Amino acid sequence: MIQDGKLVAFATETVYGLGANALNPVAVAKIFEAKERPHFDPLIVHLCDQSQLEEFVESVSETAQALVDHFWPGPLTLVLPKRDLIPDLVTSGLPNVAIRIPERDSARELIQKAGVPIAAPSANRFGSVSPTTAEHVLDGLEGRIDAVLDDGACDIGVESTVLACPADGTATLLRPGGLSLEEIEKVIGKVLQLDPNQNRDDSPQAGPGMLSRHYAPSKPIQIVSSLQEIRDCNGKGALMMGSHETNQFEVVENLSPSGSLVEAAANFFAALRRLERTNIDSIVAMPFPNEGLGRALNDRLKRAAAE
């Protein structure tokens, strides 16, 4: 089906991706159509093996190679100078391509058997909550895509970390994700931070998942630093990481009673989807410790709450 230009959703360790032949512009266009995704938001190209990299990128700096050696396969996407073989539609017309090798065996097997790199953003309608099960995929895309490969729930539950790695050897964090900044900096040293003023929502994005409003449920989200700050919470749901006094809420989603950021990340998007199905008016969310996977969770919360 991938070889025939069709759309197939599949599981990775992060979230389910909506896959198509990355070298077929017509197939790639179907991704944007099915998701209702703006063409200025680039896609991630998934490979099955490091040996494929030189076929699709112009250069790999020493910094990028160190990241490849340490973290692939895994939840790390590198934005690298692309070769002409990659259609401009994949990269929103920019000269760089976002590439990763997924850790989940079934994803790499699909790519290997298809014989082509697979472009795959998250398998959901654009801007909505990312899918971590095959059921979540069908909730938003049934009738719009050709197949879903059900490989159970995703292990990590948030999208990959995205780093820009140009030829000058620097590395800039474009999106926090399933691989922590602390782990990355142990390997390559200090990572640069993107100036948020340099990224506009109405122009081609330097990497995927960078728009100010993204990953958003149908219910509005209010982020508070403490339960004491919450005002007029009747009828609201609460999305929390740890144990708190909750008798003022109709619905509570405790992402990790033990306070584990790994467990919280795995449950995050599924919890948002459950809250969407309730009769609550809005969601009150507590921020996470801004370290490890908490950095990615806070990023998703901020984008989900943006108006």
N, C-alpha and C positions, 0 to 999 in steps of 0.2 A: 504493500500500500504506500509506503514511503517512496519507493522507487517510481510509483505511478503518480506521484504528485498529490497524494491525499494527506489528510490531517490525522495524526494518531497521538493521543495523549498517553503519557507514560510516567511511571514513578521514578523519582530520583531520591537521594537521601535528604534533599532540602524540601521541595514541594513537587507536585505533579507538573510536568511541562507539556505544552501543546506543540508537537513536533511536526516538521515538514523538511523535505530535502533542501538544505541550505544553499545548494547550487542552482536551484530551480526558481527563478523569480516569480513565476506564476504560482507555484506552491507556497512560496513565502507570502505572496499577496493574500492568499487564502487565510493565513494566520491573522493578519491585520483585520480582514473582513470578519472572521468568526468572533474575534475578541472585541471588535469595534475599537481597535487600538490606533492612536494617531501615528502617522508614518514618521514623525520626528522622534519617536521613542525606539531606539535600536534593540535588536534581539541578541540573545546569547547563542553562539554556535557550539554545539557539543560534539566532542571527538571521543573515540574509544581508546586511543593510544597516543603517547607522546610523539611517536615517529611521524604522525600526520601533521604535526605543527608546522614544520618548515614548508609544507605544501600550500598553506593558507596564509602565512604571515611573512612579511618582508624581513624582519629582524627580531631577534630575542636578545635583550641585554643580559649582562651577567646577573643583574638583580632579578629579572624575570626568570632566568634559568634556575636560579637558586630556589625561587618559589615553586617552580614546576617540579624540581627534584624533591622538595620536601613535602609538598601538599597535594600533588596530583597523583591519583584521582582523589577528588574531595571537593568541599564546598567553597572553592576559590575560583573566581572568574578574573582573567587578566585581559585588559584592553591593550592590544598590540597593533602595530602598523600592518595593514592588510595587503594581501596580494589581489590583483584584479579578478582572480577566480571567484572571489566572494562578491555577490551582487550588491550594488549600492543600496538597494532596498533594505537589506539586512542591517546595514550600518547607518541608516538615515542619511546617506550621502557623505558621511564623514570618512576620513582616510584610515580609521582604526576599527578593529573588530574585537568584540568581546567573545572570549573563548574559554571553555573549561572542559575537563574530563570528569564526568560524574563518578561517584564512588560506588553507587549501587550496581551490582553485577548485571541485573536485568536490563538496565539502561545501556550499559556498554555493549552488551550482547546484541541489543536492537540495532545500535549504530554500526557494529561490526557486520551484522548480517545484511543490513540495508546497503552497505558499501559506500555510503556518502555521509558527510557531516550533517547533523540534524540541528536546524535552528529551532529553538524552543523557549518561548517565554512561559510564564505560569499559565496553566490551563484554566482560565477563568475569564469572565467579561472584564474588560479593561477597567482598572481602578477599584475593583471590588476585592473581597477577601480571597486570598490565595488558597488553593486546594491542597489538602494533605491526604485525601483518600480519593478513590475512583468515584465514590458517590458524590463528593464535593464537585468533581469535574462535571458530572452529568447534571447537577443542580443548575449550573449556569450555561452549559454548552450542548446539552442534548439536542439533537437535530441539526446542529451547526458543524459537527465534526464527524469523521468517518469511523473512529474506533477509540476505545480506551483499553489499555493494557493494565489490568488490576493486579498490582503487586503489594497490596496491603497499605498500611499507613506509612507515611514518611518518617524517618528516624529523627531528623533534626527539626523540621517544621518551620523554618524560616529560610528565605532565599540565600543564595551564595553571597559571600563578600566579594565586592568588585574593586579591583585596583587598576589604575592606569599605569602602564609601564612603558614609557617611551624609550627611544634609543639612547637617551642621555643617562640612563641608569637610575633615574629617580623612580619613586613609587608614590602614588597619590591615592588616598582612600576616596572612592566615589560613592560607595554604599557599604555600610557595615552589614554583616550577615553571619552565616553559619560557622565561619572561621574567625576567631577573635583577633583583634588588633594586637593583643599582647603576644599571642603565638607567632604572628607574622613578624613583629619587631624583634623577637628573639633570633630570627633567621637573617633579616636584612637590615636591622637597625631602624632608625627613626623613619616613620612613614609620614609623608606630607598630608595635610588636610585641605580639602577643596574649599575655596572661598564661596559661601552660599550665594553671594551677590553676583557671582560669575555665571550662575545657572538660571536661565529663564524658562518658564513653562511653555512658552510659545515658539521655541526654537529647538533645533536638533540637540538631543541630550548627549553628553559625553559618555554616558553608560546607561544601562537599563535600570528602571526602578528609581529614578531620581526626581520625578515630578513631585511638587510640594504636596499634592493630595493624591494618595495612592493607598492600596490595601484597605479600602474603607468599607465598613458595613453599612447597611441601610439606616441604622440608628445613629444619631449623633453621639459623639464621644466627648466627655469632659474629663480632662486630666487634672488631678489634684495632688498636692504634695503630702497631704495628710487627711485622714477622715474628718478631723475637726474643721477643715475648710469647706466641707461639703454643705451646700445650702439647698433647701427645698428638694430633698432627694426622694420624696414619695413617688412611687411608681417607676423608679429608675433601677436599672440593673447595676451590679458592681463587678468589675473585672479586676481581680487582684492577684498578686503573686504569693502572698503568705497569709497567715491567719490573723484576722482582725475582728473587732466587734461589728456584727453585720445585721443587727436586728432592725435597722431602718430601711433595709433593702428588700424588695420583692424577690429578686433573683440574685444569686451569688455564683460566680465562677472563680474558684480558688485554683489557680494554675499549678501550684505546687505547695502542698501543706508543709513540706520539709524545707521550703525555701530554695530549691534547686533551680538554677537558671536553665540548665539543660532540660529538665522536666517542663519548666514554664514555656520554653521555646517550642517544644514538641506539642504542647497543648494550645498554644496561643491562637492560631487561626481557627482551629476547630471550636474553641470557646466562643470566638466572635460569631461564628456561624450559628451556634446554638442560641446565643443571645438575639440574633436577628430573628429567630423563629418565635420568640416570646412576645408577649403583649406590652413589654416595657416601653417607656417613652424615649429613654436615652440610656447611655452607658457611662458610668463613672469609673475611671481607671486610675490606679496608683502606678506611678513610674517605677522602674526597676533600678537596681544598683547599676551605675553607668560603667560597667566593667564586663569583660568576657562577652557572653551572649546577651547580657543585659543591654549593651550598647546597641545591638541590632534590634532588640525588642523595643527600646525607647524610640529608635528611628521609625519603626513601623507604627507605633502608637502616635507619634507626632504627625506622620503623614495621614493616618486614618482619621485623626481629629481635625485636620486642617479644613477650613471652610472655603 
